[in-house]
Every structure is written in structure tokens, then in C-alpha cells.
């Protein structure tokens, strides 16, 4: 027994938010790495704490700032692209077809 039906639906291309967030995190890591080695502040005693921080500690502190900021920026960019894609919807006709094997009824 075959059942067949058609209906109209709207289709749009939406951005993959996970890809944007992963790219934002990757850029945040890269930015933290660049900032860590661009400024040689790890060899100087901090005037606020009186402690000398290692390069790894500076990198960790910068990761704590750069990753969330760039994740937020990437999410906003993805939301803008998502809003923009809502304007470009297309109407298409889809066909539903169900095929039932009569041997399964036994």
C-alpha cells in the first residue's frame, strides 16, 4: 500500500552556530598566544601584586579574557547571518511517500 502527499514548505540556509563558536575560540587562542609573546611583561614584577608571572600564567590569563570575548563576537556575527538568511527563504514543494510492505503484516 502506497501513500503519497505533497505540501509547500519554506527553506532557508542557516549558519551553523557551532562552526562560528569554534572559530571564535580558535581566534581567541591565537590572539592570546600572539599577545603573550608580543609584550615581554612576564619578566617584570607586577606593581599591583608584587609577583612575577611566568609566560604560561600570562597566557592563561589572556585565554580567560580572549576566548569569551571572541566567542561573544562570533555568536553575534552568527546571529546577524541568521537574521539575514530569514529574508531569503524559498518556497518548495515536498513529496511524502510511505511504502508499507504487506509482508510485515503477517
N, CA, C and O of each residue as an XYZ file, in Angstrom:
424
protein
N       0.848     -1.171      0.000
C       0.000      0.000      0.000
C       0.897      1.237      0.000
O       1.791      1.366      0.836
N       0.658      2.111     -0.911
C       1.439      3.337     -1.026
C       0.583      4.531     -0.645
O      -0.585      4.628     -1.020
N       1.193      5.443      0.114
C       0.531      6.703      0.437
C       1.401      7.825     -0.088
O       2.621      7.805      0.076
N       0.772      8.809     -0.722
C       1.516      9.891     -1.342
C       0.826     11.211     -0.995
O      -0.393     11.339     -1.113
N       1.638     12.200     -0.559
C       1.077     13.527     -0.292
C       2.142     14.580     -0.593
O       3.341     14.306     -0.535
N       1.685     15.775     -0.912
C       2.571     16.895     -1.221
C       2.206     18.081     -0.352
O       1.043     18.261      0.011
N       3.199     18.887     -0.020
C       2.928     20.121      0.705
C       4.013     21.149      0.398
O       5.109     20.809     -0.048
N       3.681     22.403      0.647
C       4.614     23.507      0.404
C       5.276     23.875      1.726
O       4.605     24.014      2.749
N       6.587     24.029      1.699
C       7.340     24.431      2.886
C       8.321     25.519      2.486
O       8.664     25.656      1.312
N       8.770     26.294      3.468
C       9.788     27.307      3.194
C      11.141     26.783      3.677
O      11.253     26.183      4.746
N      12.151     27.026      2.865
C      13.501     26.538      3.133
C      14.446     27.724      3.119
O      14.326     28.626      2.291
N      15.394     27.707      4.057
C      16.416     28.748      4.072
C      17.736     28.136      4.505
O      17.768     27.088      5.150
N      18.804     28.791      4.151
C      20.131     28.355      4.573
C      20.473     29.088      5.859
O      20.536     30.318      5.878
N      20.690     28.353      6.914
C      21.010     28.942      8.208
C      22.462     28.634      8.547
O      22.963     27.561      8.211
N      23.142     29.566      9.210
C      24.533     29.304      9.588
C      24.619     28.261     10.695
O      23.692     28.113     11.492
N      25.715     27.552     10.741
C      25.958     26.575     11.793
C      26.651     27.304     12.944
O      27.807     27.709     12.826
N      25.945     27.462     14.041
C      26.456     28.236     15.160
C      27.708     27.599     15.763
O      28.602     28.309     16.224
N      27.776     26.288     15.764
C      28.942     25.600     16.315
C      30.225     25.942     15.586
O      31.287     26.069     16.196
N      30.119     26.089     14.276
C      31.296     26.447     13.477
C      31.762     27.856     13.826
O      32.961     28.103     13.956
N      30.815     28.781     13.978
C      31.179     30.152     14.340
C      31.811     30.192     15.729
O      32.800     30.894     15.938
N      31.248     29.444     16.682
C      31.788     29.454     18.037
C      33.163     28.799     18.097
O      34.041     29.270     18.820
N      33.357     27.726     17.350
C      34.674     27.081     17.312
C      35.711     28.013     16.687
O      36.848     28.085     17.152
N      35.315     28.722     15.635
C      36.232     29.678     15.011
C      36.558     30.823     15.968
O      37.700     31.279     16.023
N      35.557     31.291     16.722
C      35.799     32.348     17.704
C      36.757     31.902     18.791
O      37.633     32.664     19.201
N      36.598     30.668     19.264
C      37.504     30.137     20.287
C      38.922     29.987     19.738
O      39.897     30.302     20.421
N      39.026     29.503     18.495
C      40.350     29.338     17.883
C      41.052     30.681     17.702
O      42.251     30.798     17.957
N      40.309     31.690     17.262
C      40.891     33.027     17.100
C      41.267     33.599     18.468
O      42.269     34.304     18.587
N      40.474     33.302     19.499
C      40.793     33.750     20.855
C      42.084     33.141     21.360
O      42.894     33.829     21.981
N      42.286     31.856     21.101
C      43.533     31.194     21.498
C      44.709     31.791     20.751
O      45.755     32.066     21.340
N      44.535     31.991     19.452
C      45.609     32.574     18.649
C      45.945     33.995     19.105
O      47.118     34.361     19.187
N      44.920     34.792     19.400
C      45.148     36.153     19.874
C      45.864     36.154     21.221
O      46.768     36.961     21.442
N      45.469     35.259     22.119
C      46.140     35.168     23.419
C      47.597     34.773     23.251
O      48.465     35.289     23.955
N      47.874     33.868     22.328
C      49.246     33.451     22.069
C      50.074     34.603     21.510
O      51.215     34.811     21.922
N      49.503     35.342     20.580
C      50.212     36.482     19.989
C      50.471     37.555     21.042
O      51.570     38.104     21.116
N      49.464     37.852     21.853
C      49.645     38.873     22.887
C      50.642     38.443     23.956
O      51.363     39.277     24.503
N      50.688     37.158     24.254
C      51.625     36.661     25.264
C      53.061     36.909     24.850
O      53.884     37.343     25.656
N      53.358     36.634     23.596
C      54.746     36.760     23.152
C      55.054     38.113     22.521
O      56.216     38.394     22.227
N      54.053     38.956     22.304
C      54.297     40.292     21.753
C      54.864     41.241     22.791
O      55.765     42.028     22.503
N      54.335     41.161     23.992
C      54.763     42.057     25.055
C      55.492     41.238     26.110
O      54.954     40.262     26.632
N      56.709     41.638     26.417
C      57.515     40.892     27.381
C      57.242     41.431     28.784
O      58.117     42.036     29.403
N      56.040     41.210     29.273
C      55.683     41.679     30.602
C      55.860     40.632     31.668
O      55.696     40.922     32.853
N      56.195     39.405     31.269
C      56.306     38.338     32.264
C      57.610     38.402     33.045
O      57.725     37.756     34.087
N      58.586     39.152     32.581
C      59.863     39.233     33.294
C      59.893     40.382     34.300
O      60.889     40.572     34.999
N      58.810     41.143     34.374
C      58.746     42.292     35.268
C      57.808     41.958     36.431
O      56.771     41.321     36.238
N      58.177     42.389     37.628
C      57.320     42.188     38.791
C      56.095     43.092     38.664
O      56.211     44.279     38.360
N      54.912     42.504     38.904
C      53.674     43.260     38.786
C      53.598     44.324     39.884
O      53.812     44.011     41.055
N      53.296     45.575     39.524
C      53.196     46.615     40.553
C      51.967     46.435     41.443
O      51.940     46.932     42.569
N      50.951     45.728     40.947
C      49.720     45.533     41.721
C      49.836     44.408     42.747
O      49.353     44.539     43.872
N      50.477     43.302     42.359
C      50.528     42.137     43.239
C      51.904     41.890     43.823
O      52.032     41.181     44.821
N      52.931     42.460     43.225
C      54.295     42.218     43.684
C      54.807     40.841     43.317
O      55.761     40.360     43.928
N      54.200     40.197     42.338
C      54.564     38.849     41.923
C      55.032     38.891     40.480
O      54.528     39.669     39.671
N      56.003     38.042     40.168
C      56.460     37.900     38.784
C      55.734     36.704     38.168
O      55.824     35.590     38.684
N      55.010     36.934     37.059
C      54.233     35.879     36.423
C      55.036     35.237     35.305
O      55.764     35.911     34.576
N      54.888     33.904     35.180
C      55.569     33.191     34.099
C      54.811     33.402     32.792
O      53.688     33.907     32.785
N      55.435     33.011     31.702
C      54.794     33.139     30.390
C      53.526     32.294     30.316
O      52.532     32.720     29.728
N      53.553     31.105     30.905
C      52.373     30.247     30.917
C      51.214     30.860     31.685
O      50.058     30.735     31.279
N      51.522     31.526     32.799
C      50.471     32.184     33.568
C      49.868     33.356     32.797
O      48.654     33.562     32.813
N      50.718     34.112     32.129
C      50.226     35.238     31.324
C      49.336     34.718     30.200
O      48.285     35.293     29.916
N      49.760     33.630     29.565
C      48.965     33.028     28.504
C      47.608     32.572     29.043
O      46.581     32.781     28.396
N      47.600     31.953     30.219
C      46.345     31.507     30.829
C      45.416     32.662     31.152
O      44.211     32.578     30.916
N      45.971     33.746     31.693
C      45.151     34.920     31.995
C      44.548     35.513     30.730
O      43.377     35.892     30.702
N      45.361     35.587     29.689
C      44.860     36.128     28.426
C      43.812     35.218     27.792
O      42.878     35.700     27.152
N      43.964     33.890     27.969
C      42.940     32.965     27.473
C      41.604     33.214     28.159
O      40.548     33.150     27.530
N      41.664     33.498     29.454
C      40.430     33.749     30.214
C      39.697     34.995     29.733
O      38.494     35.130     29.959
N      40.401     35.896     29.081
C      39.771     37.109     28.568
C      39.439     36.978     27.086
O      38.330     37.300     26.661
N      40.402     36.505     26.306
C      40.245     36.494     24.838
C      39.180     35.518     24.363
O      38.392     35.854     23.479
N      39.140     34.317     24.929
C      38.188     33.322     24.424
C      36.736     33.764     24.648
O      35.957     33.725     23.695
N      36.329     34.182     25.859
C      34.921     34.595     25.995
C      34.551     35.804     25.136
O      33.446     35.871     24.597
N      35.471     36.752     25.010
C      35.168     37.942     24.206
C      34.978     37.556     22.741
O      34.026     38.003     22.101
N      35.875     36.732     22.212
C      35.754     36.351     20.804
C      34.630     35.346     20.570
O      34.075     35.298     19.472
N      34.282     34.547     21.570
C      33.092     33.700     21.449
C      31.839     34.562     21.321
O      30.960     34.275     20.508
N      31.763     35.605     22.116
C      30.604     36.503     22.049
C      30.535     37.216     20.702
O      29.457     37.349     20.122
N      31.670     37.670     20.209
C      31.699     38.343     18.899
C      31.265     37.375     17.800
O      30.486     37.744     16.921
N      31.768     36.131     17.845
C      31.400     35.136     16.832
C      29.916     34.804     16.908
O      29.274     34.606     15.877
N      29.363     34.740     18.117
C      27.936     34.457     18.268
C      27.085     35.586     17.692
O      26.060     35.334     17.059
N      27.508     36.819     17.909
C      26.778     37.960     17.356
C      26.832     37.935     15.824
O      25.830     38.206     15.163
N      27.978     37.616     15.274
C      28.106     37.517     13.812
C      27.193     36.410     13.276
O      26.533     36.593     12.254
N      27.152     35.261     13.965
C      26.269     34.162     13.539
C      24.803     34.579     13.615
O      24.012     34.236     12.737
N      24.443     35.316     14.661
C      23.056     35.799     14.779
C      22.698     36.770     13.665
O      21.579     36.744     13.152
N      23.643     37.626     13.288
C      23.394     38.565     12.182
C      23.189     37.794     10.887
O      22.274     38.100     10.122
N      24.033     36.795     10.633
C      23.863     35.983      9.427
C      22.550     35.206      9.471
O      21.907     35.031      8.436
N      22.139     34.735     10.653
C      20.886     34.011     10.780
C      19.705     34.923     10.477
O      18.778     34.524      9.771
N      19.729     36.127     10.997
C      18.658     37.088     10.702
C      18.608     37.412      9.222
O      17.532     37.523      8.634
N      19.773     37.563      8.630
C      19.840     37.886      7.205
C      19.304     36.737      6.345
O      18.677     36.961      5.310
N      19.560     35.516      6.787
C      19.108     34.364      5.989
C      17.593     34.190      6.058
O      17.007     33.556      5.179
N      16.951     34.739      7.085
C      15.490     34.632      7.181
C      14.793     35.397      6.075
O      13.666     35.066      5.708
N      15.440     36.407      5.544
C      14.844     37.184      4.450
C      14.910     36.451      3.119
O      14.178     36.784      2.187
N      15.774     35.463      3.029
C      15.995     34.755      1.768
C      15.413     33.348      1.813
O      16.098     32.377      1.494
N      14.153     33.242      2.208
C      13.517     31.932      2.240
C      12.941     31.609      0.865
O      12.568     32.502      0.104
N      12.877     30.336      0.569
C      12.342     29.867     -0.704
C      11.211     28.886     -0.423
O      11.300     28.055      0.481
N      10.171     28.994     -1.196
C       9.057     28.046     -1.103
C       9.334     26.876     -2.036
O       9.642     27.068     -3.213
N       9.223     25.666     -1.505
C       9.408     24.467     -2.311
C       8.284     23.492     -2.012
O       7.638     23.562     -0.966
N       8.067     22.598     -2.932
C       7.077     21.543     -2.749
C       7.802     20.260     -2.409
O       8.729     19.853     -3.108
N       7.374     19.623     -1.327
C       7.982     18.348     -0.960
C       6.943     17.254     -1.102
O       5.748     17.485     -0.923
N       7.409     16.076     -1.422
C       6.539     14.914     -1.579
C       6.839     13.924     -0.462
O       7.987     13.549     -0.222
N       5.770     13.515      0.211
C       5.872     12.464      1.219
C       5.374     11.175      0.586
O       4.308     11.127     -0.029
N       6.163     10.151      0.753
C       5.733      8.875      0.214
C       6.001      7.802      1.253
O       7.127      7.650      1.728
N       4.977      7.071      1.598
C       5.099      5.979      2.557
C       4.806      4.680      1.830
O       3.782      4.548      1.160
N       5.696      3.741      1.964
C       5.511      2.438      1.348
C       5.453      1.413      2.479
O       6.369      1.311      3.294
N       4.383      0.677      2.509
C       4.214     -0.334      3.542
C       4.330     -1.698      2.914
O       3.622     -2.024      1.961
N       5.213     -2.475      3.446
C       5.417     -3.829      2.932
C       4.356     -4.740      3.547
O       4.257     -4.845      4.769
N       3.575     -5.387      2.710
C       2.488     -6.215      3.207
C       3.004     -7.473      3.868
O       2.258     -8.129      4.595
N       4.248     -7.829      3.641
C       4.823     -8.998      4.309
C       4.995     -8.753      5.795
O       5.024     -9.706      6.575
N       5.113     -7.462      6.217
C       5.285     -7.136      7.621
C       4.009     -7.331      8.419
O       4.067     -7.393      9.647
N       2.858     -7.430      7.763
C       1.578     -7.578      8.460
C       1.378     -8.996      8.989
O       0.521     -9.208      9.847
N       2.126     -9.947      8.514
C       1.918    -11.361      8.915
C       2.383    -11.637     10.305
O       2.276    -12.769     10.778
